[in-house]
Amino acid sequence: MLEIRLNCENCDKPLPNESNEAMICTYECTFCNNCVENILKNVCPNCGGGFEKRPTRPKNELEKNPPRKDKVLKPITENRFLKENINIDPRKR
């Protein structure tokens, strides 16, 4: 089950469950679409994978399966995966 992290790991922008701006990688690293497009270039700094729009959990499920409460905040100083993956389709990395 998705954790539904509530902030961008890089810029700390709020990304509530209903946000259309939340992007996740296969490990649920969560970033806003601005950081994914302009800083990360669709390359996750933690695993090298690509990003997809995070699904929204139905409101009637939030009480029994709430979003993650603690913040994950790791501002990007270097993306060690960027150079080798920037021109490779995420599905072929």
C-alpha positions as CSV (number, residue, x, y, z in Angstrom):
1,M,0.0,0.0,0.0
2,L,1.3,3.5,-0.9
3,E,2.5,5.6,2.0
4,I,1.1,8.8,0.5
5,R,4.0,11.1,1.6
6,L,2.7,14.6,2.1
7,N,5.6,16.8,0.9
8,C,8.2,17.1,-1.8
9,E,11.4,15.5,-0.6
10,N,13.4,18.3,-2.3
11,C,11.6,21.6,-1.8
12,D,9.1,20.6,1.0
13,K,6.1,21.7,-1.1
14,P,2.9,20.3,0.5
15,L,1.5,17.4,-1.5
16,P,-1.7,16.4,0.1
17,N,-3.5,13.2,-0.9
18,E,-5.6,15.1,-3.5
19,S,-2.6,16.9,-5.1
20,N,-2.3,16.7,-8.9
21,E,1.4,17.7,-8.5
22,A,2.7,14.6,-6.6
23,M,5.1,12.4,-8.5
24,I,6.5,9.1,-7.2
25,C,9.1,6.5,-8.3
26,T,8.8,2.8,-7.9
27,Y,10.1,3.1,-4.3
28,E,7.6,5.9,-3.5
29,C,10.2,8.6,-3.4
30,T,7.9,11.7,-3.6
31,F,8.6,14.9,-5.4
32,C,6.5,17.8,-6.9
33,N,6.1,17.8,-10.6
34,N,8.2,21.1,-10.8
35,C,11.2,19.4,-9.1
36,V,10.8,16.2,-11.2
37,E,10.7,18.2,-14.5
38,N,13.2,21.1,-13.8
39,I,15.7,19.7,-11.3
40,L,15.6,15.9,-11.4
41,K,14.9,15.7,-15.2
42,N,12.7,12.6,-14.5
43,V,15.6,10.7,-12.8
44,C,15.0,9.7,-9.2
45,P,18.1,10.8,-7.1
46,N,17.6,7.8,-4.8
47,C,17.2,4.9,-7.3
48,G,17.7,6.2,-10.8
49,G,14.2,5.3,-11.9
50,G,11.6,7.5,-13.5
51,F,8.5,9.1,-12.0
52,E,4.7,8.7,-12.5
53,K,1.8,10.7,-11.2
54,R,0.9,9.5,-7.7
55,P,-2.6,8.1,-7.4
56,T,-5.1,9.6,-5.0
57,R,-6.4,7.4,-2.2
58,P,-10.2,7.5,-2.0
59,K,-11.4,9.7,0.8
60,N,-13.4,6.9,2.5
61,E,-10.1,5.0,2.8
62,L,-8.1,7.7,4.4
63,E,-9.2,7.1,8.0
64,K,-8.3,3.4,8.0
65,N,-5.2,3.9,5.8
66,P,-4.0,7.5,6.5
67,P,-1.0,9.2,4.7
68,R,2.4,9.0,6.2
69,K,2.6,11.5,9.1
70,D,6.4,12.2,9.3
71,K,8.2,14.2,6.6
72,V,10.8,12.8,4.3
73,L,13.0,15.8,3.4
74,K,16.3,15.3,1.6
75,P,17.0,18.4,-0.5
76,I,19.0,17.4,-3.6
77,T,22.6,18.6,-3.8
78,E,23.6,16.0,-6.4
79,N,21.8,13.5,-8.4
80,R,24.3,10.7,-9.0
81,F,22.0,8.9,-11.4
82,L,21.3,11.9,-13.7
83,K,24.2,11.9,-16.1
84,E,24.0,8.2,-17.0
85,N,20.1,8.1,-17.2
86,I,19.0,11.5,-18.5
87,N,18.6,10.3,-22.1
88,I,17.3,6.8,-21.4
89,D,13.6,6.1,-21.2
90,P,12.7,5.1,-17.6
91,R,11.3,1.8,-18.8
92,K,14.7,0.9,-20.3
93,R,17.0,1.9,-17.5
